[in-house]
Amino acid sequence: MEVPFLGTQAWIRSLNYSIVDDWHPWHFQGQVAGYTRTYSSQLTFATVKGGGHTAPGYRPAECFAMFKRWIVQEPL
């Protein structure tokens, strides 16, 4: 794996941030597009369902929607 999910999770755990909002799905065009977990210090970890390690290449519409919501500070 190029960008291992478990390695990212371990790094986030090492920050010792508490979980504010546990795993829940985020949606795009009425479908589950991925999952998010929100931590203290305004850190949100988001996944893109079916995105692989180059999510914009596999799921460009979902990634753009996620980026657009981040830029305008809308929740996923």
PyMOL Python script that loads the backbone (N, CA, C, O; Angstrom):
from pymol import cmd

cmd.read_pdbstr("""\
ATOM      1  N   MET A   1       0.846  -1.184   0.000  1.00  0.00           N
ATOM      2  CA  MET A   1       0.000   0.000   0.000  1.00  0.00           C
ATOM      3  C   MET A   1       0.887   1.241   0.000  1.00  0.00           C
ATOM      4  O   MET A   1       1.876   1.308   0.729  1.00  0.00           O
ATOM      5  N   GLU A   2       0.532   2.198  -0.803  1.00  0.00           N
ATOM      6  CA  GLU A   2       1.300   3.441  -0.909  1.00  0.00           C
ATOM      7  C   GLU A   2       1.057   4.379   0.277  1.00  0.00           C
ATOM      8  O   GLU A   2       2.006   4.871   0.887  1.00  0.00           O
ATOM      9  N   VAL A   3      -0.186   4.617   0.592  1.00  0.00           N
ATOM     10  CA  VAL A   3      -0.543   5.495   1.711  1.00  0.00           C
ATOM     11  C   VAL A   3      -1.452   4.682   2.631  1.00  0.00           C
ATOM     12  O   VAL A   3      -2.673   4.713   2.478  1.00  0.00           O
ATOM     13  N   PRO A   4      -0.869   3.960   3.577  1.00  0.00           N
ATOM     14  CA  PRO A   4      -1.664   3.050   4.379  1.00  0.00           C
ATOM     15  C   PRO A   4      -2.606   3.763   5.339  1.00  0.00           C
ATOM     16  O   PRO A   4      -2.225   4.683   6.063  1.00  0.00           O
ATOM     17  N   PHE A   5      -3.841   3.304   5.312  1.00  0.00           N
ATOM     18  CA  PHE A   5      -4.879   3.820   6.191  1.00  0.00           C
ATOM     19  C   PHE A   5      -4.481   3.655   7.654  1.00  0.00           C
ATOM     20  O   PHE A   5      -4.652   4.570   8.460  1.00  0.00           O
ATOM     21  N   LEU A   6      -3.952   2.484   7.990  1.00  0.00           N
ATOM     22  CA  LEU A   6      -3.588   2.223   9.381  1.00  0.00           C
ATOM     23  C   LEU A   6      -2.454   3.125   9.850  1.00  0.00           C
ATOM     24  O   LEU A   6      -2.433   3.535  11.011  1.00  0.00           O
ATOM     25  N   GLY A   7      -1.511   3.439   8.964  1.00  0.00           N
ATOM     26  CA  GLY A   7      -0.430   4.351   9.321  1.00  0.00           C
ATOM     27  C   GLY A   7      -0.945   5.752   9.594  1.00  0.00           C
ATOM     28  O   GLY A   7      -0.478   6.421  10.517  1.00  0.00           O
ATOM     29  N   THR A   8      -1.892   6.192   8.807  1.00  0.00           N
ATOM     30  CA  THR A   8      -2.495   7.512   9.018  1.00  0.00           C
ATOM     31  C   THR A   8      -3.244   7.529  10.343  1.00  0.00           C
ATOM     32  O   THR A   8      -3.157   8.494  11.103  1.00  0.00           O
ATOM     33  N   GLN A   9      -3.982   6.452  10.615  1.00  0.00           N
ATOM     34  CA  GLN A   9      -4.715   6.368  11.881  1.00  0.00           C
ATOM     35  C   GLN A   9      -3.750   6.392  13.070  1.00  0.00           C
ATOM     36  O   GLN A   9      -4.025   7.046  14.076  1.00  0.00           O
ATOM     37  N   ALA A  10      -2.642   5.697  12.962  1.00  0.00           N
ATOM     38  CA  ALA A  10      -1.651   5.677  14.048  1.00  0.00           C
ATOM     39  C   ALA A  10      -1.063   7.064  14.268  1.00  0.00           C
ATOM     40  O   ALA A  10      -0.863   7.484  15.408  1.00  0.00           O
ATOM     41  N   TRP A  11      -0.786   7.776  13.175  1.00  0.00           N
ATOM     42  CA  TRP A  11      -0.247   9.132  13.300  1.00  0.00           C
ATOM     43  C   TRP A  11      -1.248  10.049  13.995  1.00  0.00           C
ATOM     44  O   TRP A  11      -0.872  10.837  14.862  1.00  0.00           O
ATOM     45  N   ILE A  12      -2.512   9.948  13.618  1.00  0.00           N
ATOM     46  CA  ILE A  12      -3.536  10.783  14.255  1.00  0.00           C
ATOM     47  C   ILE A  12      -3.633  10.443  15.736  1.00  0.00           C
ATOM     48  O   ILE A  12      -3.735  11.345  16.568  1.00  0.00           O
ATOM     49  N   ARG A  13      -3.602   9.152  16.081  1.00  0.00           N
ATOM     50  CA  ARG A  13      -3.640   8.765  17.496  1.00  0.00           C
ATOM     51  C   ARG A  13      -2.467   9.360  18.265  1.00  0.00           C
ATOM     52  O   ARG A  13      -2.612   9.723  19.433  1.00  0.00           O
ATOM     53  N   SER A  14      -1.292   9.464  17.612  1.00  0.00           N
ATOM     54  CA  SER A  14      -0.110  10.005  18.297  1.00  0.00           C
ATOM     55  C   SER A  14      -0.268  11.480  18.647  1.00  0.00           C
ATOM     56  O   SER A  14       0.469  11.996  19.487  1.00  0.00           O
ATOM     57  N   LEU A  15      -1.211  12.159  18.018  1.00  0.00           N
ATOM     58  CA  LEU A  15      -1.464  13.571  18.331  1.00  0.00           C
ATOM     59  C   LEU A  15      -2.230  13.740  19.639  1.00  0.00           C
ATOM     60  O   LEU A  15      -2.281  14.832  20.204  1.00  0.00           O
ATOM     61  N   ASN A  16      -2.822  12.652  20.110  1.00  0.00           N
ATOM     62  CA  ASN A  16      -3.590  12.649  21.358  1.00  0.00           C
ATOM     63  C   ASN A  16      -4.790  13.599  21.342  1.00  0.00           C
ATOM     64  O   ASN A  16      -5.147  14.163  22.376  1.00  0.00           O
ATOM     65  N   TYR A  17      -5.400  13.775  20.194  1.00  0.00           N
ATOM     66  CA  TYR A  17      -6.626  14.582  20.108  1.00  0.00           C
ATOM     67  C   TYR A  17      -7.806  13.696  20.494  1.00  0.00           C
ATOM     68  O   TYR A  17      -7.838  12.510  20.164  1.00  0.00           O
ATOM     69  N   SER A  18      -8.757  14.270  21.183  1.00  0.00           N
ATOM     70  CA  SER A  18      -9.945  13.499  21.521  1.00  0.00           C
ATOM     71  C   SER A  18     -10.912  13.494  20.338  1.00  0.00           C
ATOM     72  O   SER A  18     -10.915  14.409  19.514  1.00  0.00           O
ATOM     73  N   ILE A  19     -11.729  12.449  20.272  1.00  0.00           N
ATOM     74  CA  ILE A  19     -12.715  12.317  19.201  1.00  0.00           C
ATOM     75  C   ILE A  19     -13.931  13.156  19.566  1.00  0.00           C
ATOM     76  O   ILE A  19     -14.515  12.990  20.636  1.00  0.00           O
ATOM     77  N   VAL A  20     -14.304  14.055  18.670  1.00  0.00           N
ATOM     78  CA  VAL A  20     -15.465  14.918  18.873  1.00  0.00           C
ATOM     79  C   VAL A  20     -16.702  14.301  18.228  1.00  0.00           C
ATOM     80  O   VAL A  20     -17.791  14.344  18.800  1.00  0.00           O
ATOM     81  N   ASP A  21     -16.534  13.729  17.043  1.00  0.00           N
ATOM     82  CA  ASP A  21     -17.634  13.114  16.306  1.00  0.00           C
ATOM     83  C   ASP A  21     -17.099  11.849  15.662  1.00  0.00           C
ATOM     84  O   ASP A  21     -16.251  11.907  14.772  1.00  0.00           O
ATOM     85  N   ASP A  22     -17.600  10.697  16.117  1.00  0.00           N
ATOM     86  CA  ASP A  22     -17.067   9.430  15.618  1.00  0.00           C
ATOM     87  C   ASP A  22     -17.528   9.161  14.185  1.00  0.00           C
ATOM     88  O   ASP A  22     -18.294   9.941  13.619  1.00  0.00           O
ATOM     89  N   TRP A  23     -17.068   8.076  13.612  1.00  0.00           N
ATOM     90  CA  TRP A  23     -17.299   7.751  12.209  1.00  0.00           C
ATOM     91  C   TRP A  23     -18.754   7.934  11.807  1.00  0.00           C
ATOM     92  O   TRP A  23     -19.671   7.442  12.464  1.00  0.00           O
ATOM     93  N   HIS A  24     -18.936   8.655  10.713  1.00  0.00           N
ATOM     94  CA  HIS A  24     -20.262   8.759  10.099  1.00  0.00           C
ATOM     95  C   HIS A  24     -20.069   8.997   8.604  1.00  0.00           C
ATOM     96  O   HIS A  24     -19.044   9.535   8.186  1.00  0.00           O
ATOM     97  N   PRO A  25     -21.052   8.598   7.799  1.00  0.00           N
ATOM     98  CA  PRO A  25     -20.908   8.754   6.351  1.00  0.00           C
ATOM     99  C   PRO A  25     -21.101  10.196   5.909  1.00  0.00           C
ATOM    100  O   PRO A  25     -21.824  10.963   6.545  1.00  0.00           O
ATOM    101  N   TRP A  26     -20.446  10.553   4.814  1.00  0.00           N
ATOM    102  CA  TRP A  26     -20.755  11.817   4.143  1.00  0.00           C
ATOM    103  C   TRP A  26     -21.274  11.445   2.761  1.00  0.00           C
ATOM    104  O   TRP A  26     -20.927  10.395   2.219  1.00  0.00           O
ATOM    105  N   HIS A  27     -22.105  12.308   2.200  1.00  0.00           N
ATOM    106  CA  HIS A  27     -22.837  11.960   0.983  1.00  0.00           C
ATOM    107  C   HIS A  27     -22.527  12.901  -0.171  1.00  0.00           C
ATOM    108  O   HIS A  27     -22.191  14.070   0.020  1.00  0.00           O
ATOM    109  N   PHE A  28     -22.649  12.357  -1.367  1.00  0.00           N
ATOM    110  CA  PHE A  28     -22.518  13.121  -2.601  1.00  0.00           C
ATOM    111  C   PHE A  28     -23.551  12.569  -3.569  1.00  0.00           C
ATOM    112  O   PHE A  28     -23.565  11.372  -3.857  1.00  0.00           O
ATOM    113  N   GLN A  29     -24.400  13.425  -4.062  1.00  0.00           N
ATOM    114  CA  GLN A  29     -25.468  13.055  -4.987  1.00  0.00           C
ATOM    115  C   GLN A  29     -26.303  11.889  -4.459  1.00  0.00           C
ATOM    116  O   GLN A  29     -26.631  10.954  -5.191  1.00  0.00           O
ATOM    117  N   GLY A  30     -26.636  11.968  -3.176  1.00  0.00           N
ATOM    118  CA  GLY A  30     -27.513  10.981  -2.569  1.00  0.00           C
ATOM    119  C   GLY A  30     -26.882   9.637  -2.250  1.00  0.00           C
ATOM    120  O   GLY A  30     -27.575   8.724  -1.801  1.00  0.00           O
ATOM    121  N   GLN A  31     -25.579   9.496  -2.474  1.00  0.00           N
ATOM    122  CA  GLN A  31     -24.876   8.242  -2.204  1.00  0.00           C
ATOM    123  C   GLN A  31     -23.798   8.462  -1.138  1.00  0.00           C
ATOM    124  O   GLN A  31     -23.273   9.566  -0.993  1.00  0.00           O
ATOM    125  N   VAL A  32     -23.479   7.412  -0.405  1.00  0.00           N
ATOM    126  CA  VAL A  32     -22.367   7.492   0.550  1.00  0.00           C
ATOM    127  C   VAL A  32     -21.086   7.645  -0.248  1.00  0.00           C
ATOM    128  O   VAL A  32     -20.758   6.801  -1.082  1.00  0.00           O
ATOM    129  N   ALA A  33     -20.355   8.738   0.015  1.00  0.00           N
ATOM    130  CA  ALA A  33     -19.120   9.020  -0.717  1.00  0.00           C
ATOM    131  C   ALA A  33     -17.883   8.696   0.107  1.00  0.00           C
ATOM    132  O   ALA A  33     -16.774   8.653  -0.425  1.00  0.00           O
ATOM    133  N   GLY A  34     -18.067   8.469   1.398  1.00  0.00           N
ATOM    134  CA  GLY A  34     -16.957   8.157   2.283  1.00  0.00           C
ATOM    135  C   GLY A  34     -17.393   8.318   3.721  1.00  0.00           C
ATOM    136  O   GLY A  34     -18.584   8.405   4.022  1.00  0.00           O
ATOM    137  N   TYR A  35     -16.410   8.356   4.604  1.00  0.00           N
ATOM    138  CA  TYR A  35     -16.689   8.456   6.035  1.00  0.00           C
ATOM    139  C   TYR A  35     -15.764   9.483   6.664  1.00  0.00           C
ATOM    140  O   TYR A  35     -14.653   9.712   6.185  1.00  0.00           O
ATOM    141  N   THR A  36     -16.232  10.100   7.745  1.00  0.00           N
ATOM    142  CA  THR A  36     -15.407  11.082   8.445  1.00  0.00           C
ATOM    143  C   THR A  36     -15.373  10.785   9.937  1.00  0.00           C
ATOM    144  O   THR A  36     -16.274  10.164  10.501  1.00  0.00           O
ATOM    145  N   ARG A  37     -14.305  11.252  10.541  1.00  0.00           N
ATOM    146  CA  ARG A  37     -14.171  11.240  12.000  1.00  0.00           C
ATOM    147  C   ARG A  37     -13.555  12.579  12.357  1.00  0.00           C
ATOM    148  O   ARG A  37     -12.536  12.974  11.791  1.00  0.00           O
ATOM    149  N   THR A  38     -14.176  13.275  13.299  1.00  0.00           N
ATOM    150  CA  THR A  38     -13.710  14.607  13.687  1.00  0.00           C
ATOM    151  C   THR A  38     -13.056  14.544  15.064  1.00  0.00           C
ATOM    152  O   THR A  38     -13.566  13.916  15.992  1.00  0.00           O
ATOM    153  N   TYR A  39     -11.926  15.207  15.160  1.00  0.00           N
ATOM    154  CA  TYR A  39     -11.157  15.263  16.403  1.00  0.00           C
ATOM    155  C   TYR A  39     -11.136  16.695  16.925  1.00  0.00           C
ATOM    156  O   TYR A  39     -11.510  17.635  16.222  1.00  0.00           O
ATOM    157  N   SER A  40     -10.690  16.842  18.177  1.00  0.00           N
ATOM    158  CA  SER A  40     -10.497  18.184  18.720  1.00  0.00           C
ATOM    159  C   SER A  40      -9.430  18.892  17.879  1.00  0.00           C
ATOM    160  O   SER A  40      -8.763  18.262  17.058  1.00  0.00           O
ATOM    161  N   SER A  41      -9.276  20.166  18.081  1.00  0.00           N
ATOM    162  CA  SER A  41      -8.354  21.001  17.305  1.00  0.00           C
ATOM    163  C   SER A  41      -8.780  21.092  15.840  1.00  0.00           C
ATOM    164  O   SER A  41      -7.954  21.361  14.967  1.00  0.00           O
ATOM    165  N   GLN A  42     -10.056  20.870  15.571  1.00  0.00           N
ATOM    166  CA  GLN A  42     -10.647  21.023  14.248  1.00  0.00           C
ATOM    167  C   GLN A  42      -9.979  20.157  13.182  1.00  0.00           C
ATOM    168  O   GLN A  42      -9.823  20.584  12.039  1.00  0.00           O
ATOM    169  N   LEU A  43      -9.591  18.958  13.553  1.00  0.00           N
ATOM    170  CA  LEU A  43      -9.025  17.998  12.601  1.00  0.00           C
ATOM    171  C   LEU A  43     -10.122  17.025  12.193  1.00  0.00           C
ATOM    172  O   LEU A  43     -10.749  16.399  13.048  1.00  0.00           O
ATOM    173  N   THR A  44     -10.352  16.897  10.909  1.00  0.00           N
ATOM    174  CA  THR A  44     -11.299  15.912  10.396  1.00  0.00           C
ATOM    175  C   THR A  44     -10.568  14.973   9.456  1.00  0.00           C
ATOM    176  O   THR A  44      -9.901  15.403   8.515  1.00  0.00           O
ATOM    177  N   PHE A  45     -10.706  13.683   9.727  1.00  0.00           N
ATOM    178  CA  PHE A  45     -10.150  12.665   8.852  1.00  0.00           C
ATOM    179  C   PHE A  45     -11.293  12.186   7.973  1.00  0.00           C
ATOM    180  O   PHE A  45     -12.325  11.744   8.477  1.00  0.00           O
ATOM    181  N   ALA A  46     -11.113  12.272   6.671  1.00  0.00           N
ATOM    182  CA  ALA A  46     -12.164  11.875   5.735  1.00  0.00           C
ATOM    183  C   ALA A  46     -11.636  10.832   4.759  1.00  0.00           C
ATOM    184  O   ALA A  46     -10.491  10.893   4.310  1.00  0.00           O
ATOM    185  N   THR A  47     -12.496   9.881   4.446  1.00  0.00           N
ATOM    186  CA  THR A  47     -12.169   8.888   3.435  1.00  0.00           C
ATOM    187  C   THR A  47     -13.053   9.116   2.218  1.00  0.00           C
ATOM    188  O   THR A  47     -14.116   9.730   2.306  1.00  0.00           O
ATOM    189  N   VAL A  48     -12.593   8.607   1.083  1.00  0.00           N
ATOM    190  CA  VAL A  48     -13.380   8.630  -0.151  1.00  0.00           C
ATOM    191  C   VAL A  48     -13.593   7.182  -0.549  1.00  0.00           C
ATOM    192  O   VAL A  48     -12.644   6.465  -0.867  1.00  0.00           O
ATOM    193  N   LYS A  49     -14.832   6.766  -0.529  1.00  0.00           N
ATOM    194  CA  LYS A  49     -15.171   5.372  -0.823  1.00  0.00           C
ATOM    195  C   LYS A  49     -14.738   5.012  -2.244  1.00  0.00           C
ATOM    196  O   LYS A  49     -15.143   5.661  -3.208  1.00  0.00           O
ATOM    197  N   GLY A  50     -13.914   3.976  -2.363  1.00  0.00           N
ATOM    198  CA  GLY A  50     -13.439   3.529  -3.668  1.00  0.00           C
ATOM    199  C   GLY A  50     -12.347   4.400  -4.252  1.00  0.00           C
ATOM    200  O   GLY A  50     -12.042   4.299  -5.440  1.00  0.00           O
ATOM    201  N   GLY A  51     -11.749   5.261  -3.425  1.00  0.00           N
ATOM    202  CA  GLY A  51     -10.773   6.224  -3.919  1.00  0.00           C
ATOM    203  C   GLY A  51      -9.371   5.690  -4.137  1.00  0.00           C
ATOM    204  O   GLY A  51      -8.610   6.253  -4.925  1.00  0.00           O
ATOM    205  N   GLY A  52      -9.020   4.621  -3.458  1.00  0.00           N
ATOM    206  CA  GLY A  52      -7.655   4.127  -3.596  1.00  0.00           C
ATOM    207  C   GLY A  52      -6.650   5.143  -3.071  1.00  0.00           C
ATOM    208  O   GLY A  52      -7.023   6.062  -2.342  1.00  0.00           O
ATOM    209  N   HIS A  53      -5.383   4.989  -3.432  1.00  0.00           N
ATOM    210  CA  HIS A  53      -4.366   5.910  -2.928  1.00  0.00           C
ATOM    211  C   HIS A  53      -4.246   7.165  -3.789  1.00  0.00           C
ATOM    212  O   HIS A  53      -3.532   8.096  -3.418  1.00  0.00           O
ATOM    213  N   THR A  54      -4.920   7.208  -4.912  1.00  0.00           N
ATOM    214  CA  THR A  54      -4.981   8.429  -5.725  1.00  0.00           C
ATOM    215  C   THR A  54      -6.456   8.758  -5.960  1.00  0.00           C
ATOM    216  O   THR A  54      -6.956   8.697  -7.083  1.00  0.00           O
ATOM    217  N   ALA A  55      -7.128   9.104  -4.874  1.00  0.00           N
ATOM    218  CA  ALA A  55      -8.576   9.310  -4.905  1.00  0.00           C
ATOM    219  C   ALA A  55      -9.050  10.258  -6.006  1.00  0.00           C
ATOM    220  O   ALA A  55     -10.063   9.964  -6.641  1.00  0.00           O
ATOM    221  N   PRO A  56      -8.370  11.385  -6.268  1.00  0.00           N
ATOM    222  CA  PRO A  56      -8.857  12.268  -7.340  1.00  0.00           C
ATOM    223  C   PRO A  56      -8.867  11.609  -8.716  1.00  0.00           C
ATOM    224  O   PRO A  56      -9.656  11.993  -9.580  1.00  0.00           O
ATOM    225  N   GLY A  57      -8.011  10.634  -8.926  1.00  0.00           N
ATOM    226  CA  GLY A  57      -7.991   9.928 -10.200  1.00  0.00           C
ATOM    227  C   GLY A  57      -9.132   8.935 -10.339  1.00  0.00           C
ATOM    228  O   GLY A  57      -9.651   8.714 -11.433  1.00  0.00           O
ATOM    229  N   TYR A  58      -9.517   8.336  -9.211  1.00  0.00           N
ATOM    230  CA  TYR A  58     -10.580   7.329  -9.223  1.00  0.00           C
ATOM    231  C   TYR A  58     -11.964   7.929  -8.968  1.00  0.00           C
ATOM    232  O   TYR A  58     -12.955   7.463  -9.531  1.00  0.00           O
ATOM    233  N   ARG A  59     -12.033   8.952  -8.129  1.00  0.00           N
ATOM    234  CA  ARG A  59     -13.306   9.563  -7.743  1.00  0.00           C
ATOM    235  C   ARG A  59     -13.205  11.093  -7.811  1.00  0.00           C
ATOM    236  O   ARG A  59     -13.302  11.760  -6.780  1.00  0.00           O
ATOM    237  N   PRO A  60     -13.014  11.652  -9.000  1.00  0.00           N
ATOM    238  CA  PRO A  60     -12.804  13.101  -9.107  1.00  0.00           C
ATOM    239  C   PRO A  60     -13.986  13.942  -8.630  1.00  0.00           C
ATOM    240  O   PRO A  60     -13.777  14.976  -7.996  1.00  0.00           O
ATOM    241  N   ALA A  61     -15.200  13.535  -8.912  1.00  0.00           N
ATOM    242  CA  ALA A  61     -16.360  14.338  -8.508  1.00  0.00           C
ATOM    243  C   ALA A  61     -16.497  14.389  -6.990  1.00  0.00           C
ATOM    244  O   ALA A  61     -16.768  15.444  -6.417  1.00  0.00           O
ATOM    245  N   GLU A  62     -16.309  13.247  -6.351  1.00  0.00           N
ATOM    246  CA  GLU A  62     -16.407  13.195  -4.897  1.00  0.00           C
ATOM    247  C   GLU A  62     -15.293  14.004  -4.240  1.00  0.00           C
ATOM    248  O   GLU A  62     -15.533  14.712  -3.262  1.00  0.00           O
ATOM    249  N   CYS A  63     -14.081  13.901  -4.772  1.00  0.00           N
ATOM    250  CA  CYS A  63     -12.953  14.663  -4.214  1.00  0.00           C
ATOM    251  C   CYS A  63     -13.156  16.158  -4.388  1.00  0.00           C
ATOM    252  O   CYS A  63     -12.843  16.940  -3.490  1.00  0.00           O
ATOM    253  N   PHE A  64     -13.679  16.555  -5.538  1.00  0.00           N
ATOM    254  CA  PHE A  64     -13.941  17.981  -5.744  1.00  0.00           C
ATOM    255  C   PHE A  64     -15.016  18.464  -4.784  1.00  0.00           C
ATOM    256  O   PHE A  64     -14.905  19.558  -4.231  1.00  0.00           O
ATOM    257  N   ALA A  65     -16.057  17.661  -4.578  1.00  0.00           N
ATOM    258  CA  ALA A  65     -17.118  18.038  -3.638  1.00  0.00           C
ATOM    259  C   ALA A  65     -16.552  18.183  -2.225  1.00  0.00           C
ATOM    260  O   ALA A  65     -16.892  19.123  -1.506  1.00  0.00           O
ATOM    261  N   MET A  66     -15.687  17.246  -1.835  1.00  0.00           N
ATOM    262  CA  MET A  66     -15.069  17.307  -0.509  1.00  0.00           C
ATOM    263  C   MET A  66     -14.207  18.557  -0.382  1.00  0.00           C
ATOM    264  O   MET A  66     -14.292  19.268   0.619  1.00  0.00           O
ATOM    265  N   PHE A  67     -13.379  18.831  -1.384  1.00  0.00           N
ATOM    266  CA  PHE A  67     -12.519  20.013  -1.369  1.00  0.00           C
ATOM    267  C   PHE A  67     -13.344  21.302  -1.327  1.00  0.00           C
ATOM    268  O   PHE A  67     -13.042  22.221  -0.565  1.00  0.00           O
ATOM    269  N   LYS A  68     -14.377  21.353  -2.149  1.00  0.00           N
ATOM    270  CA  LYS A  68     -15.230  22.542  -2.199  1.00  0.00           C
ATOM    271  C   LYS A  68     -15.889  22.808  -0.841  1.00  0.00           C
ATOM    272  O   LYS A  68     -15.957  23.955  -0.400  1.00  0.00           O
ATOM    273  N   ARG A  69     -16.364  21.774  -0.193  1.00  0.00           N
ATOM    274  CA  ARG A  69     -16.973  21.937   1.133  1.00  0.00           C
ATOM    275  C   ARG A  69     -15.939  22.391   2.153  1.00  0.00           C
ATOM    276  O   ARG A  69     -16.257  23.178   3.045  1.00  0.00           O
ATOM    277  N   TRP A  70     -14.715  21.909   2.036  1.00  0.00           N
ATOM    278  CA  TRP A  70     -13.644  22.310   2.964  1.00  0.00           C
ATOM    279  C   TRP A  70     -13.324  23.795   2.769  1.00  0.00           C
ATOM    280  O   TRP A  70     -13.177  24.529   3.747  1.00  0.00           O
ATOM    281  N   ILE A  71     -13.218  24.239   1.518  1.00  0.00           N
ATOM    282  CA  ILE A  71     -12.870  25.627   1.224  1.00  0.00           C
ATOM    283  C   ILE A  71     -13.899  26.608   1.785  1.00  0.00           C
ATOM    284  O   ILE A  71     -13.537  27.654   2.322  1.00  0.00           O
ATOM    285  N   VAL A  72     -15.174  26.268   1.660  1.00  0.00           N
ATOM    286  CA  VAL A  72     -16.225  27.169   2.150  1.00  0.00           C
ATOM    287  C   VAL A  72     -16.654  26.828   3.572  1.00  0.00           C
ATOM    288  O   VAL A  72     -17.638  27.366   4.080  1.00  0.00           O
ATOM    289  N   GLN A  73     -15.908  25.932   4.207  1.00  0.00           N
ATOM    290  CA  GLN A  73     -16.102  25.528   5.600  1.00  0.00           C
ATOM    291  C   GLN A  73     -17.478  24.944   5.848  1.00  0.00           C
ATOM    292  O   GLN A  73     -18.107  25.252   6.860  1.00  0.00           O
ATOM    293  N   GLU A  74     -17.955  24.103   4.936  1.00  0.00           N
ATOM    294  CA  GLU A  74     -19.181  23.348   5.127  1.00  0.00           C
ATOM    295  C   GLU A  74     -18.814  21.959   5.635  1.00  0.00           C
ATOM    296  O   GLU A  74     -17.791  21.410   5.225  1.00  0.00           O
ATOM    297  N   PRO A  75     -19.609  21.388   6.500  1.00  0.00           N
ATOM    298  CA  PRO A  75     -19.305  20.022   6.970  1.00  0.00           C
ATOM    299  C   PRO A  75     -19.528  19.003   5.865  1.00  0.00           C
ATOM    300  O   PRO A  75     -20.305  19.228   4.936  1.00  0.00           O
ATOM    301  N   LEU A  76     -18.839  17.889   5.982  1.00  0.00           N
ATOM    302  CA  LEU A  76     -19.056  16.791   5.034  1.00  0.00           C
ATOM    303  C   LEU A  76     -20.286  16.052   5.424  1.00  0.00           C
ATOM    304  O   LEU A  76     -20.661  15.085   4.762  1.00  0.00           O
TER     305      LEU A  76
END
""", "prot")
cmd.dss("prot")
cmd.show_as("cartoon", "prot")
cmd.util.cbc("prot")
cmd.orient("prot")
